Amino acid sequence: MKSPPEDLTDPEAERAAKRLSSISGGKVLDIATGDGTFIQTLMKSLKDYESFVGIDISEENIEPAREKLKEEPVEILEMNAESLEFEKEHFDSVCISYSLHHMVRLNEVLAEMNRVLKPGGHFIVTESYCDGDQTEAQRTGILSHHWDAEVDSLRGVPHGKTLKRDEIKDALGNLGLADIEIFDSTQSINCLLCNRWSECSDPMNEEGIEKAIKGIERNLGNLEELEEPETRSRLMKEGEELKKSIRKTGTSPACNLFLIGTK
């Protein structure tokens, strides 16, 4: 796979990838697995590993991962992250990727991850943040995510707004982990492994813009479920304005933190 040129690569993302390449993952637990993308990233990035277990709250969420990873040493399970069905100190590594903001009781989830992690094991987190120095296209992406989160929440779907940088750090800091390493990057590690880096690096890429607009339109349709007419009207107006902003400025993923701690 062709790597992106150096002028399109964030040094912090490279540092995080290099750090991962020094870690033997052993038995790895991935929380909020979704389509399994982060498991695939770790498979390519870790020094080595024994096996993976991926969990998510619903069968619908994890069906793509089951299909994608069916030939790999991966077990995909439907499970609530607030009450993990594993014995204490069962895993050598635990991780969660871009899902902290989906957790209704985040502290309980992180405490459970810590409970099932062996002493000396690695606690790996990556999450986007909304504050700090972001480009106009990134700010548009953040506003779109905040709008999506409000629509989903009103429909009963757990979805919080993008967290602030210190909120992410504090959540990990409360666990008492040792030697937390923090990599603050404009790119995810997956960007370094993706063969579509030339498209993703361009906020005005037509395919990316259309994908973002289709996501807004999908949730505009979901607004029909809301009973409160004033809220529905406000969100419909905001959604249409977001579509205009996306066409004008483009859209880019927010900056993100990659954290690695040791129990």
C-alpha positions in Angstrom: 0.0 0.0 0.0 1.4 3.4 -1.0 2.0 5.7 2.0 1.1 9.4 2.0 3.9 11.9 1.3 5.6 13.5 4.3 4.0 16.8 3.8 0.5 15.2 4.2 1.5 13.2 7.3 1.1 14.5 10.9 4.2 13.8 12.9 2.1 13.1 16.0 0.1 10.4 14.1 3.4 8.8 13.0 4.7 8.9 16.6 1.6 7.2 17.9 1.9 4.5 15.1 5.5 4.0 16.1 4.6 3.6 19.7 1.9 1.0 18.8 4.4 -0.9 16.8 6.4 -1.5 20.0 3.4 -3.1 21.9 2.7 -6.8 22.0 -1.1 -6.7 22.4 -1.7 -10.2 23.6 -5.4 -10.8 24.2 -7.1 -7.5 23.1 -10.6 -6.3 24.0 -12.1 -3.6 21.7 -15.1 -1.7 23.0 -17.8 -0.4 20.6 -16.3 -2.3 17.8 -18.9 -1.2 15.2 -17.7 -2.3 11.7 -14.3 -3.5 13.1 -12.1 -0.8 11.6 -10.1 -0.2 14.7 -9.4 -3.9 15.2 -8.0 -4.0 11.6 -5.9 -0.9 12.4 -4.4 -2.5 15.5 -3.7 -5.7 13.6 -1.6 -3.7 11.2 0.0 -1.5 13.8 0.8 -3.6 16.9 4.1 -5.4 17.2 2.1 -8.6 17.6 -1.0 -10.0 19.2 -2.7 -13.2 20.2 -6.4 -12.6 19.6 -9.1 -10.0 19.7 -12.6 -9.8 21.2 -14.8 -7.0 19.9 -18.0 -6.0 21.7 -20.9 -3.7 20.8 -24.3 -2.9 22.2 -26.4 -4.3 19.4 -26.3 -7.2 16.9 -27.0 -4.8 14.1 -23.9 -2.7 14.9 -21.5 -5.7 14.8 -22.8 -7.7 11.9 -20.4 -5.9 9.5 -17.4 -6.7 11.7 -18.4 -10.3 11.9 -18.4 -10.5 8.1 -15.2 -8.4 7.6 -13.1 -10.3 10.3 -14.5 -13.8 9.9 -11.1 -15.2 8.8 -9.2 -13.6 11.6 -8.6 -14.6 15.3 -11.4 -12.3 16.3 -14.6 -13.0 18.4 -17.4 -10.5 18.0 -20.0 -10.3 20.8 -23.1 -8.4 21.6 -22.5 -6.9 25.0 -23.1 -3.9 27.2 -19.8 -2.1 27.9 -21.1 -1.0 31.3 -21.2 -4.6 32.6 -18.6 -6.6 30.8 -19.1 -10.4 31.0 -15.4 -11.2 31.6 -13.4 -12.1 34.7 -11.1 -9.6 36.4 -7.7 -9.1 34.7 -8.7 -11.2 31.6 -7.1 -9.1 28.8 -3.6 -7.9 28.1 -4.8 -4.8 26.2 -8.1 -2.9 26.1 -9.1 -0.2 23.7 -11.9 2.1 22.5 -11.9 4.2 19.4 -14.0 7.3 18.6 -16.8 6.1 20.9 -16.3 7.8 24.2 -19.0 10.3 23.2 -21.5 7.5 22.6 -21.3 6.2 26.2 -24.2 7.2 28.4 -22.2 6.3 31.6 -18.7 6.8 30.4 -17.0 6.4 33.8 -18.6 3.0 34.3 -17.5 1.9 30.9 -13.9 3.0 31.5 -13.9 1.4 35.0 -15.1 -1.9 33.5 -12.3 -1.8 30.9 -9.8 -1.2 33.7 -11.3 -4.1 35.7 -10.8 -6.7 33.0 -7.2 -5.4 32.1 -4.3 -7.3 33.5 -1.7 -5.4 35.7 0.9 -4.0 33.3 -1.5 -4.2 30.4 -2.1 -1.4 27.9 -5.2 0.9 27.9 -5.6 2.5 24.4 -8.0 5.3 23.6 -8.5 7.5 20.5 -11.1 10.2 20.4 -11.8 13.4 18.5 -12.0 16.7 20.3 -13.9 19.9 19.5 -11.8 22.7 21.0 -8.3 24.0 20.1 -7.0 25.2 16.8 -9.1 23.6 14.1 -9.5 24.6 10.4 -12.8 26.0 9.1 -13.5 22.6 7.5 -12.9 20.8 10.8 -15.2 23.3 12.6 -17.9 22.6 10.0 -17.4 18.8 10.6 -17.7 19.4 14.4 -20.9 21.4 14.1 -22.4 18.7 11.8 -21.5 16.0 14.4 -23.1 18.1 17.2 -26.2 18.4 15.1 -26.3 14.7 14.4 -25.8 14.0 18.1 -28.8 16.2 19.1 -31.1 14.6 16.5 -30.0 11.1 17.6 -30.4 11.8 21.3 -33.9 13.2 20.8 -34.7 9.9 19.0 -33.4 7.9 21.9 -30.1 6.9 20.3 -27.1 7.4 22.7 -24.9 10.0 21.0 -23.1 12.9 22.7 -21.4 15.9 21.2 -17.7 15.9 20.4 -15.8 16.1 23.7 -13.3 18.7 24.7 -9.6 17.8 24.9 -9.5 18.1 28.7 -12.7 16.0 29.1 -10.9 13.1 27.4 -7.7 13.5 29.4 -9.7 13.8 32.7 -11.7 10.6 31.9 -8.5 8.6 31.6 -6.8 10.4 34.4 -9.5 9.2 36.9 -8.5 5.6 36.3 -5.1 5.8 38.0 -3.2 4.5 35.1 0.6 4.9 35.0 2.6 6.6 32.3 -0.2 7.9 30.1 1.3 8.9 26.8 -0.7 11.5 24.8 -0.4 12.1 21.0 -2.4 15.1 19.8 -2.9 14.8 16.0 -4.8 16.2 13.1 -4.9 12.6 11.7 -6.0 9.2 12.9 -3.5 6.4 12.7 -5.8 4.7 10.2 -5.0 7.6 7.8 -1.4 6.4 7.6 -2.7 3.0 6.6 -5.4 4.1 4.1 -4.8 4.1 0.3 -7.3 7.0 -0.1 -5.2 9.5 1.8 -5.1 11.9 -1.2 -9.0 12.2 -1.2 -9.4 12.4 2.6 -6.7 15.1 2.9 -8.8 17.4 0.7 -11.8 19.0 2.6 -13.3 19.9 -0.8 -13.2 16.4 -2.1 -16.5 15.9 -3.9 -17.1 12.4 -2.7 -16.5 13.5 0.9 -18.8 16.5 0.6 -21.6 14.4 -0.8 -21.2 11.7 1.9 -21.4 14.4 4.6 -24.5 16.0 3.0 -26.2 12.6 2.6 -25.6 12.0 6.3 -27.4 15.3 7.1 -30.2 14.5 4.7 -30.7 11.1 6.4 -31.1 12.7 9.8 -33.4 15.4 8.3 -35.7 12.5 7.4 -35.4 11.1 11.0 -36.7 14.4 12.3 -40.2 13.3 11.3 -40.1 11.1 14.4 -40.0 14.1 16.7 -43.2 15.2 18.3 -42.2 18.7 19.3 -42.8 21.0 16.2 -40.6 23.9 17.4 -37.6 21.6 18.0 -38.2 19.8 14.7 -38.5 23.1 12.8 -35.3 24.5 14.4 -33.3 21.3 13.7 -34.5 21.2 10.1 -33.4 24.8 9.6 -30.0 24.1 11.2 -29.6 21.0 9.0 -30.2 22.9 5.8 -27.7 25.6 6.9 -25.1 22.9 7.6 -25.5 21.5 4.1 -24.7 25.0 2.8 -21.7 25.3 5.0 -20.4 21.9 3.9 -20.6 22.9 0.3 -18.9 26.2 1.0 -16.0 25.1 3.3 -15.8 21.4 2.8 -15.5 19.1 5.8 -12.6 17.4 7.6 -12.4 15.2 10.7 -11.7 17.0 14.0 -8.3 16.8 15.6 -7.9 13.8 17.9 -6.1 12.5 20.9 -4.5 9.1 21.0 -3.7 8.0 24.5 -1.9 4.9 25.8 -1.8 4.2 29.5 -0.5 1.2 31.6 -2.4 -0.4 34.5 
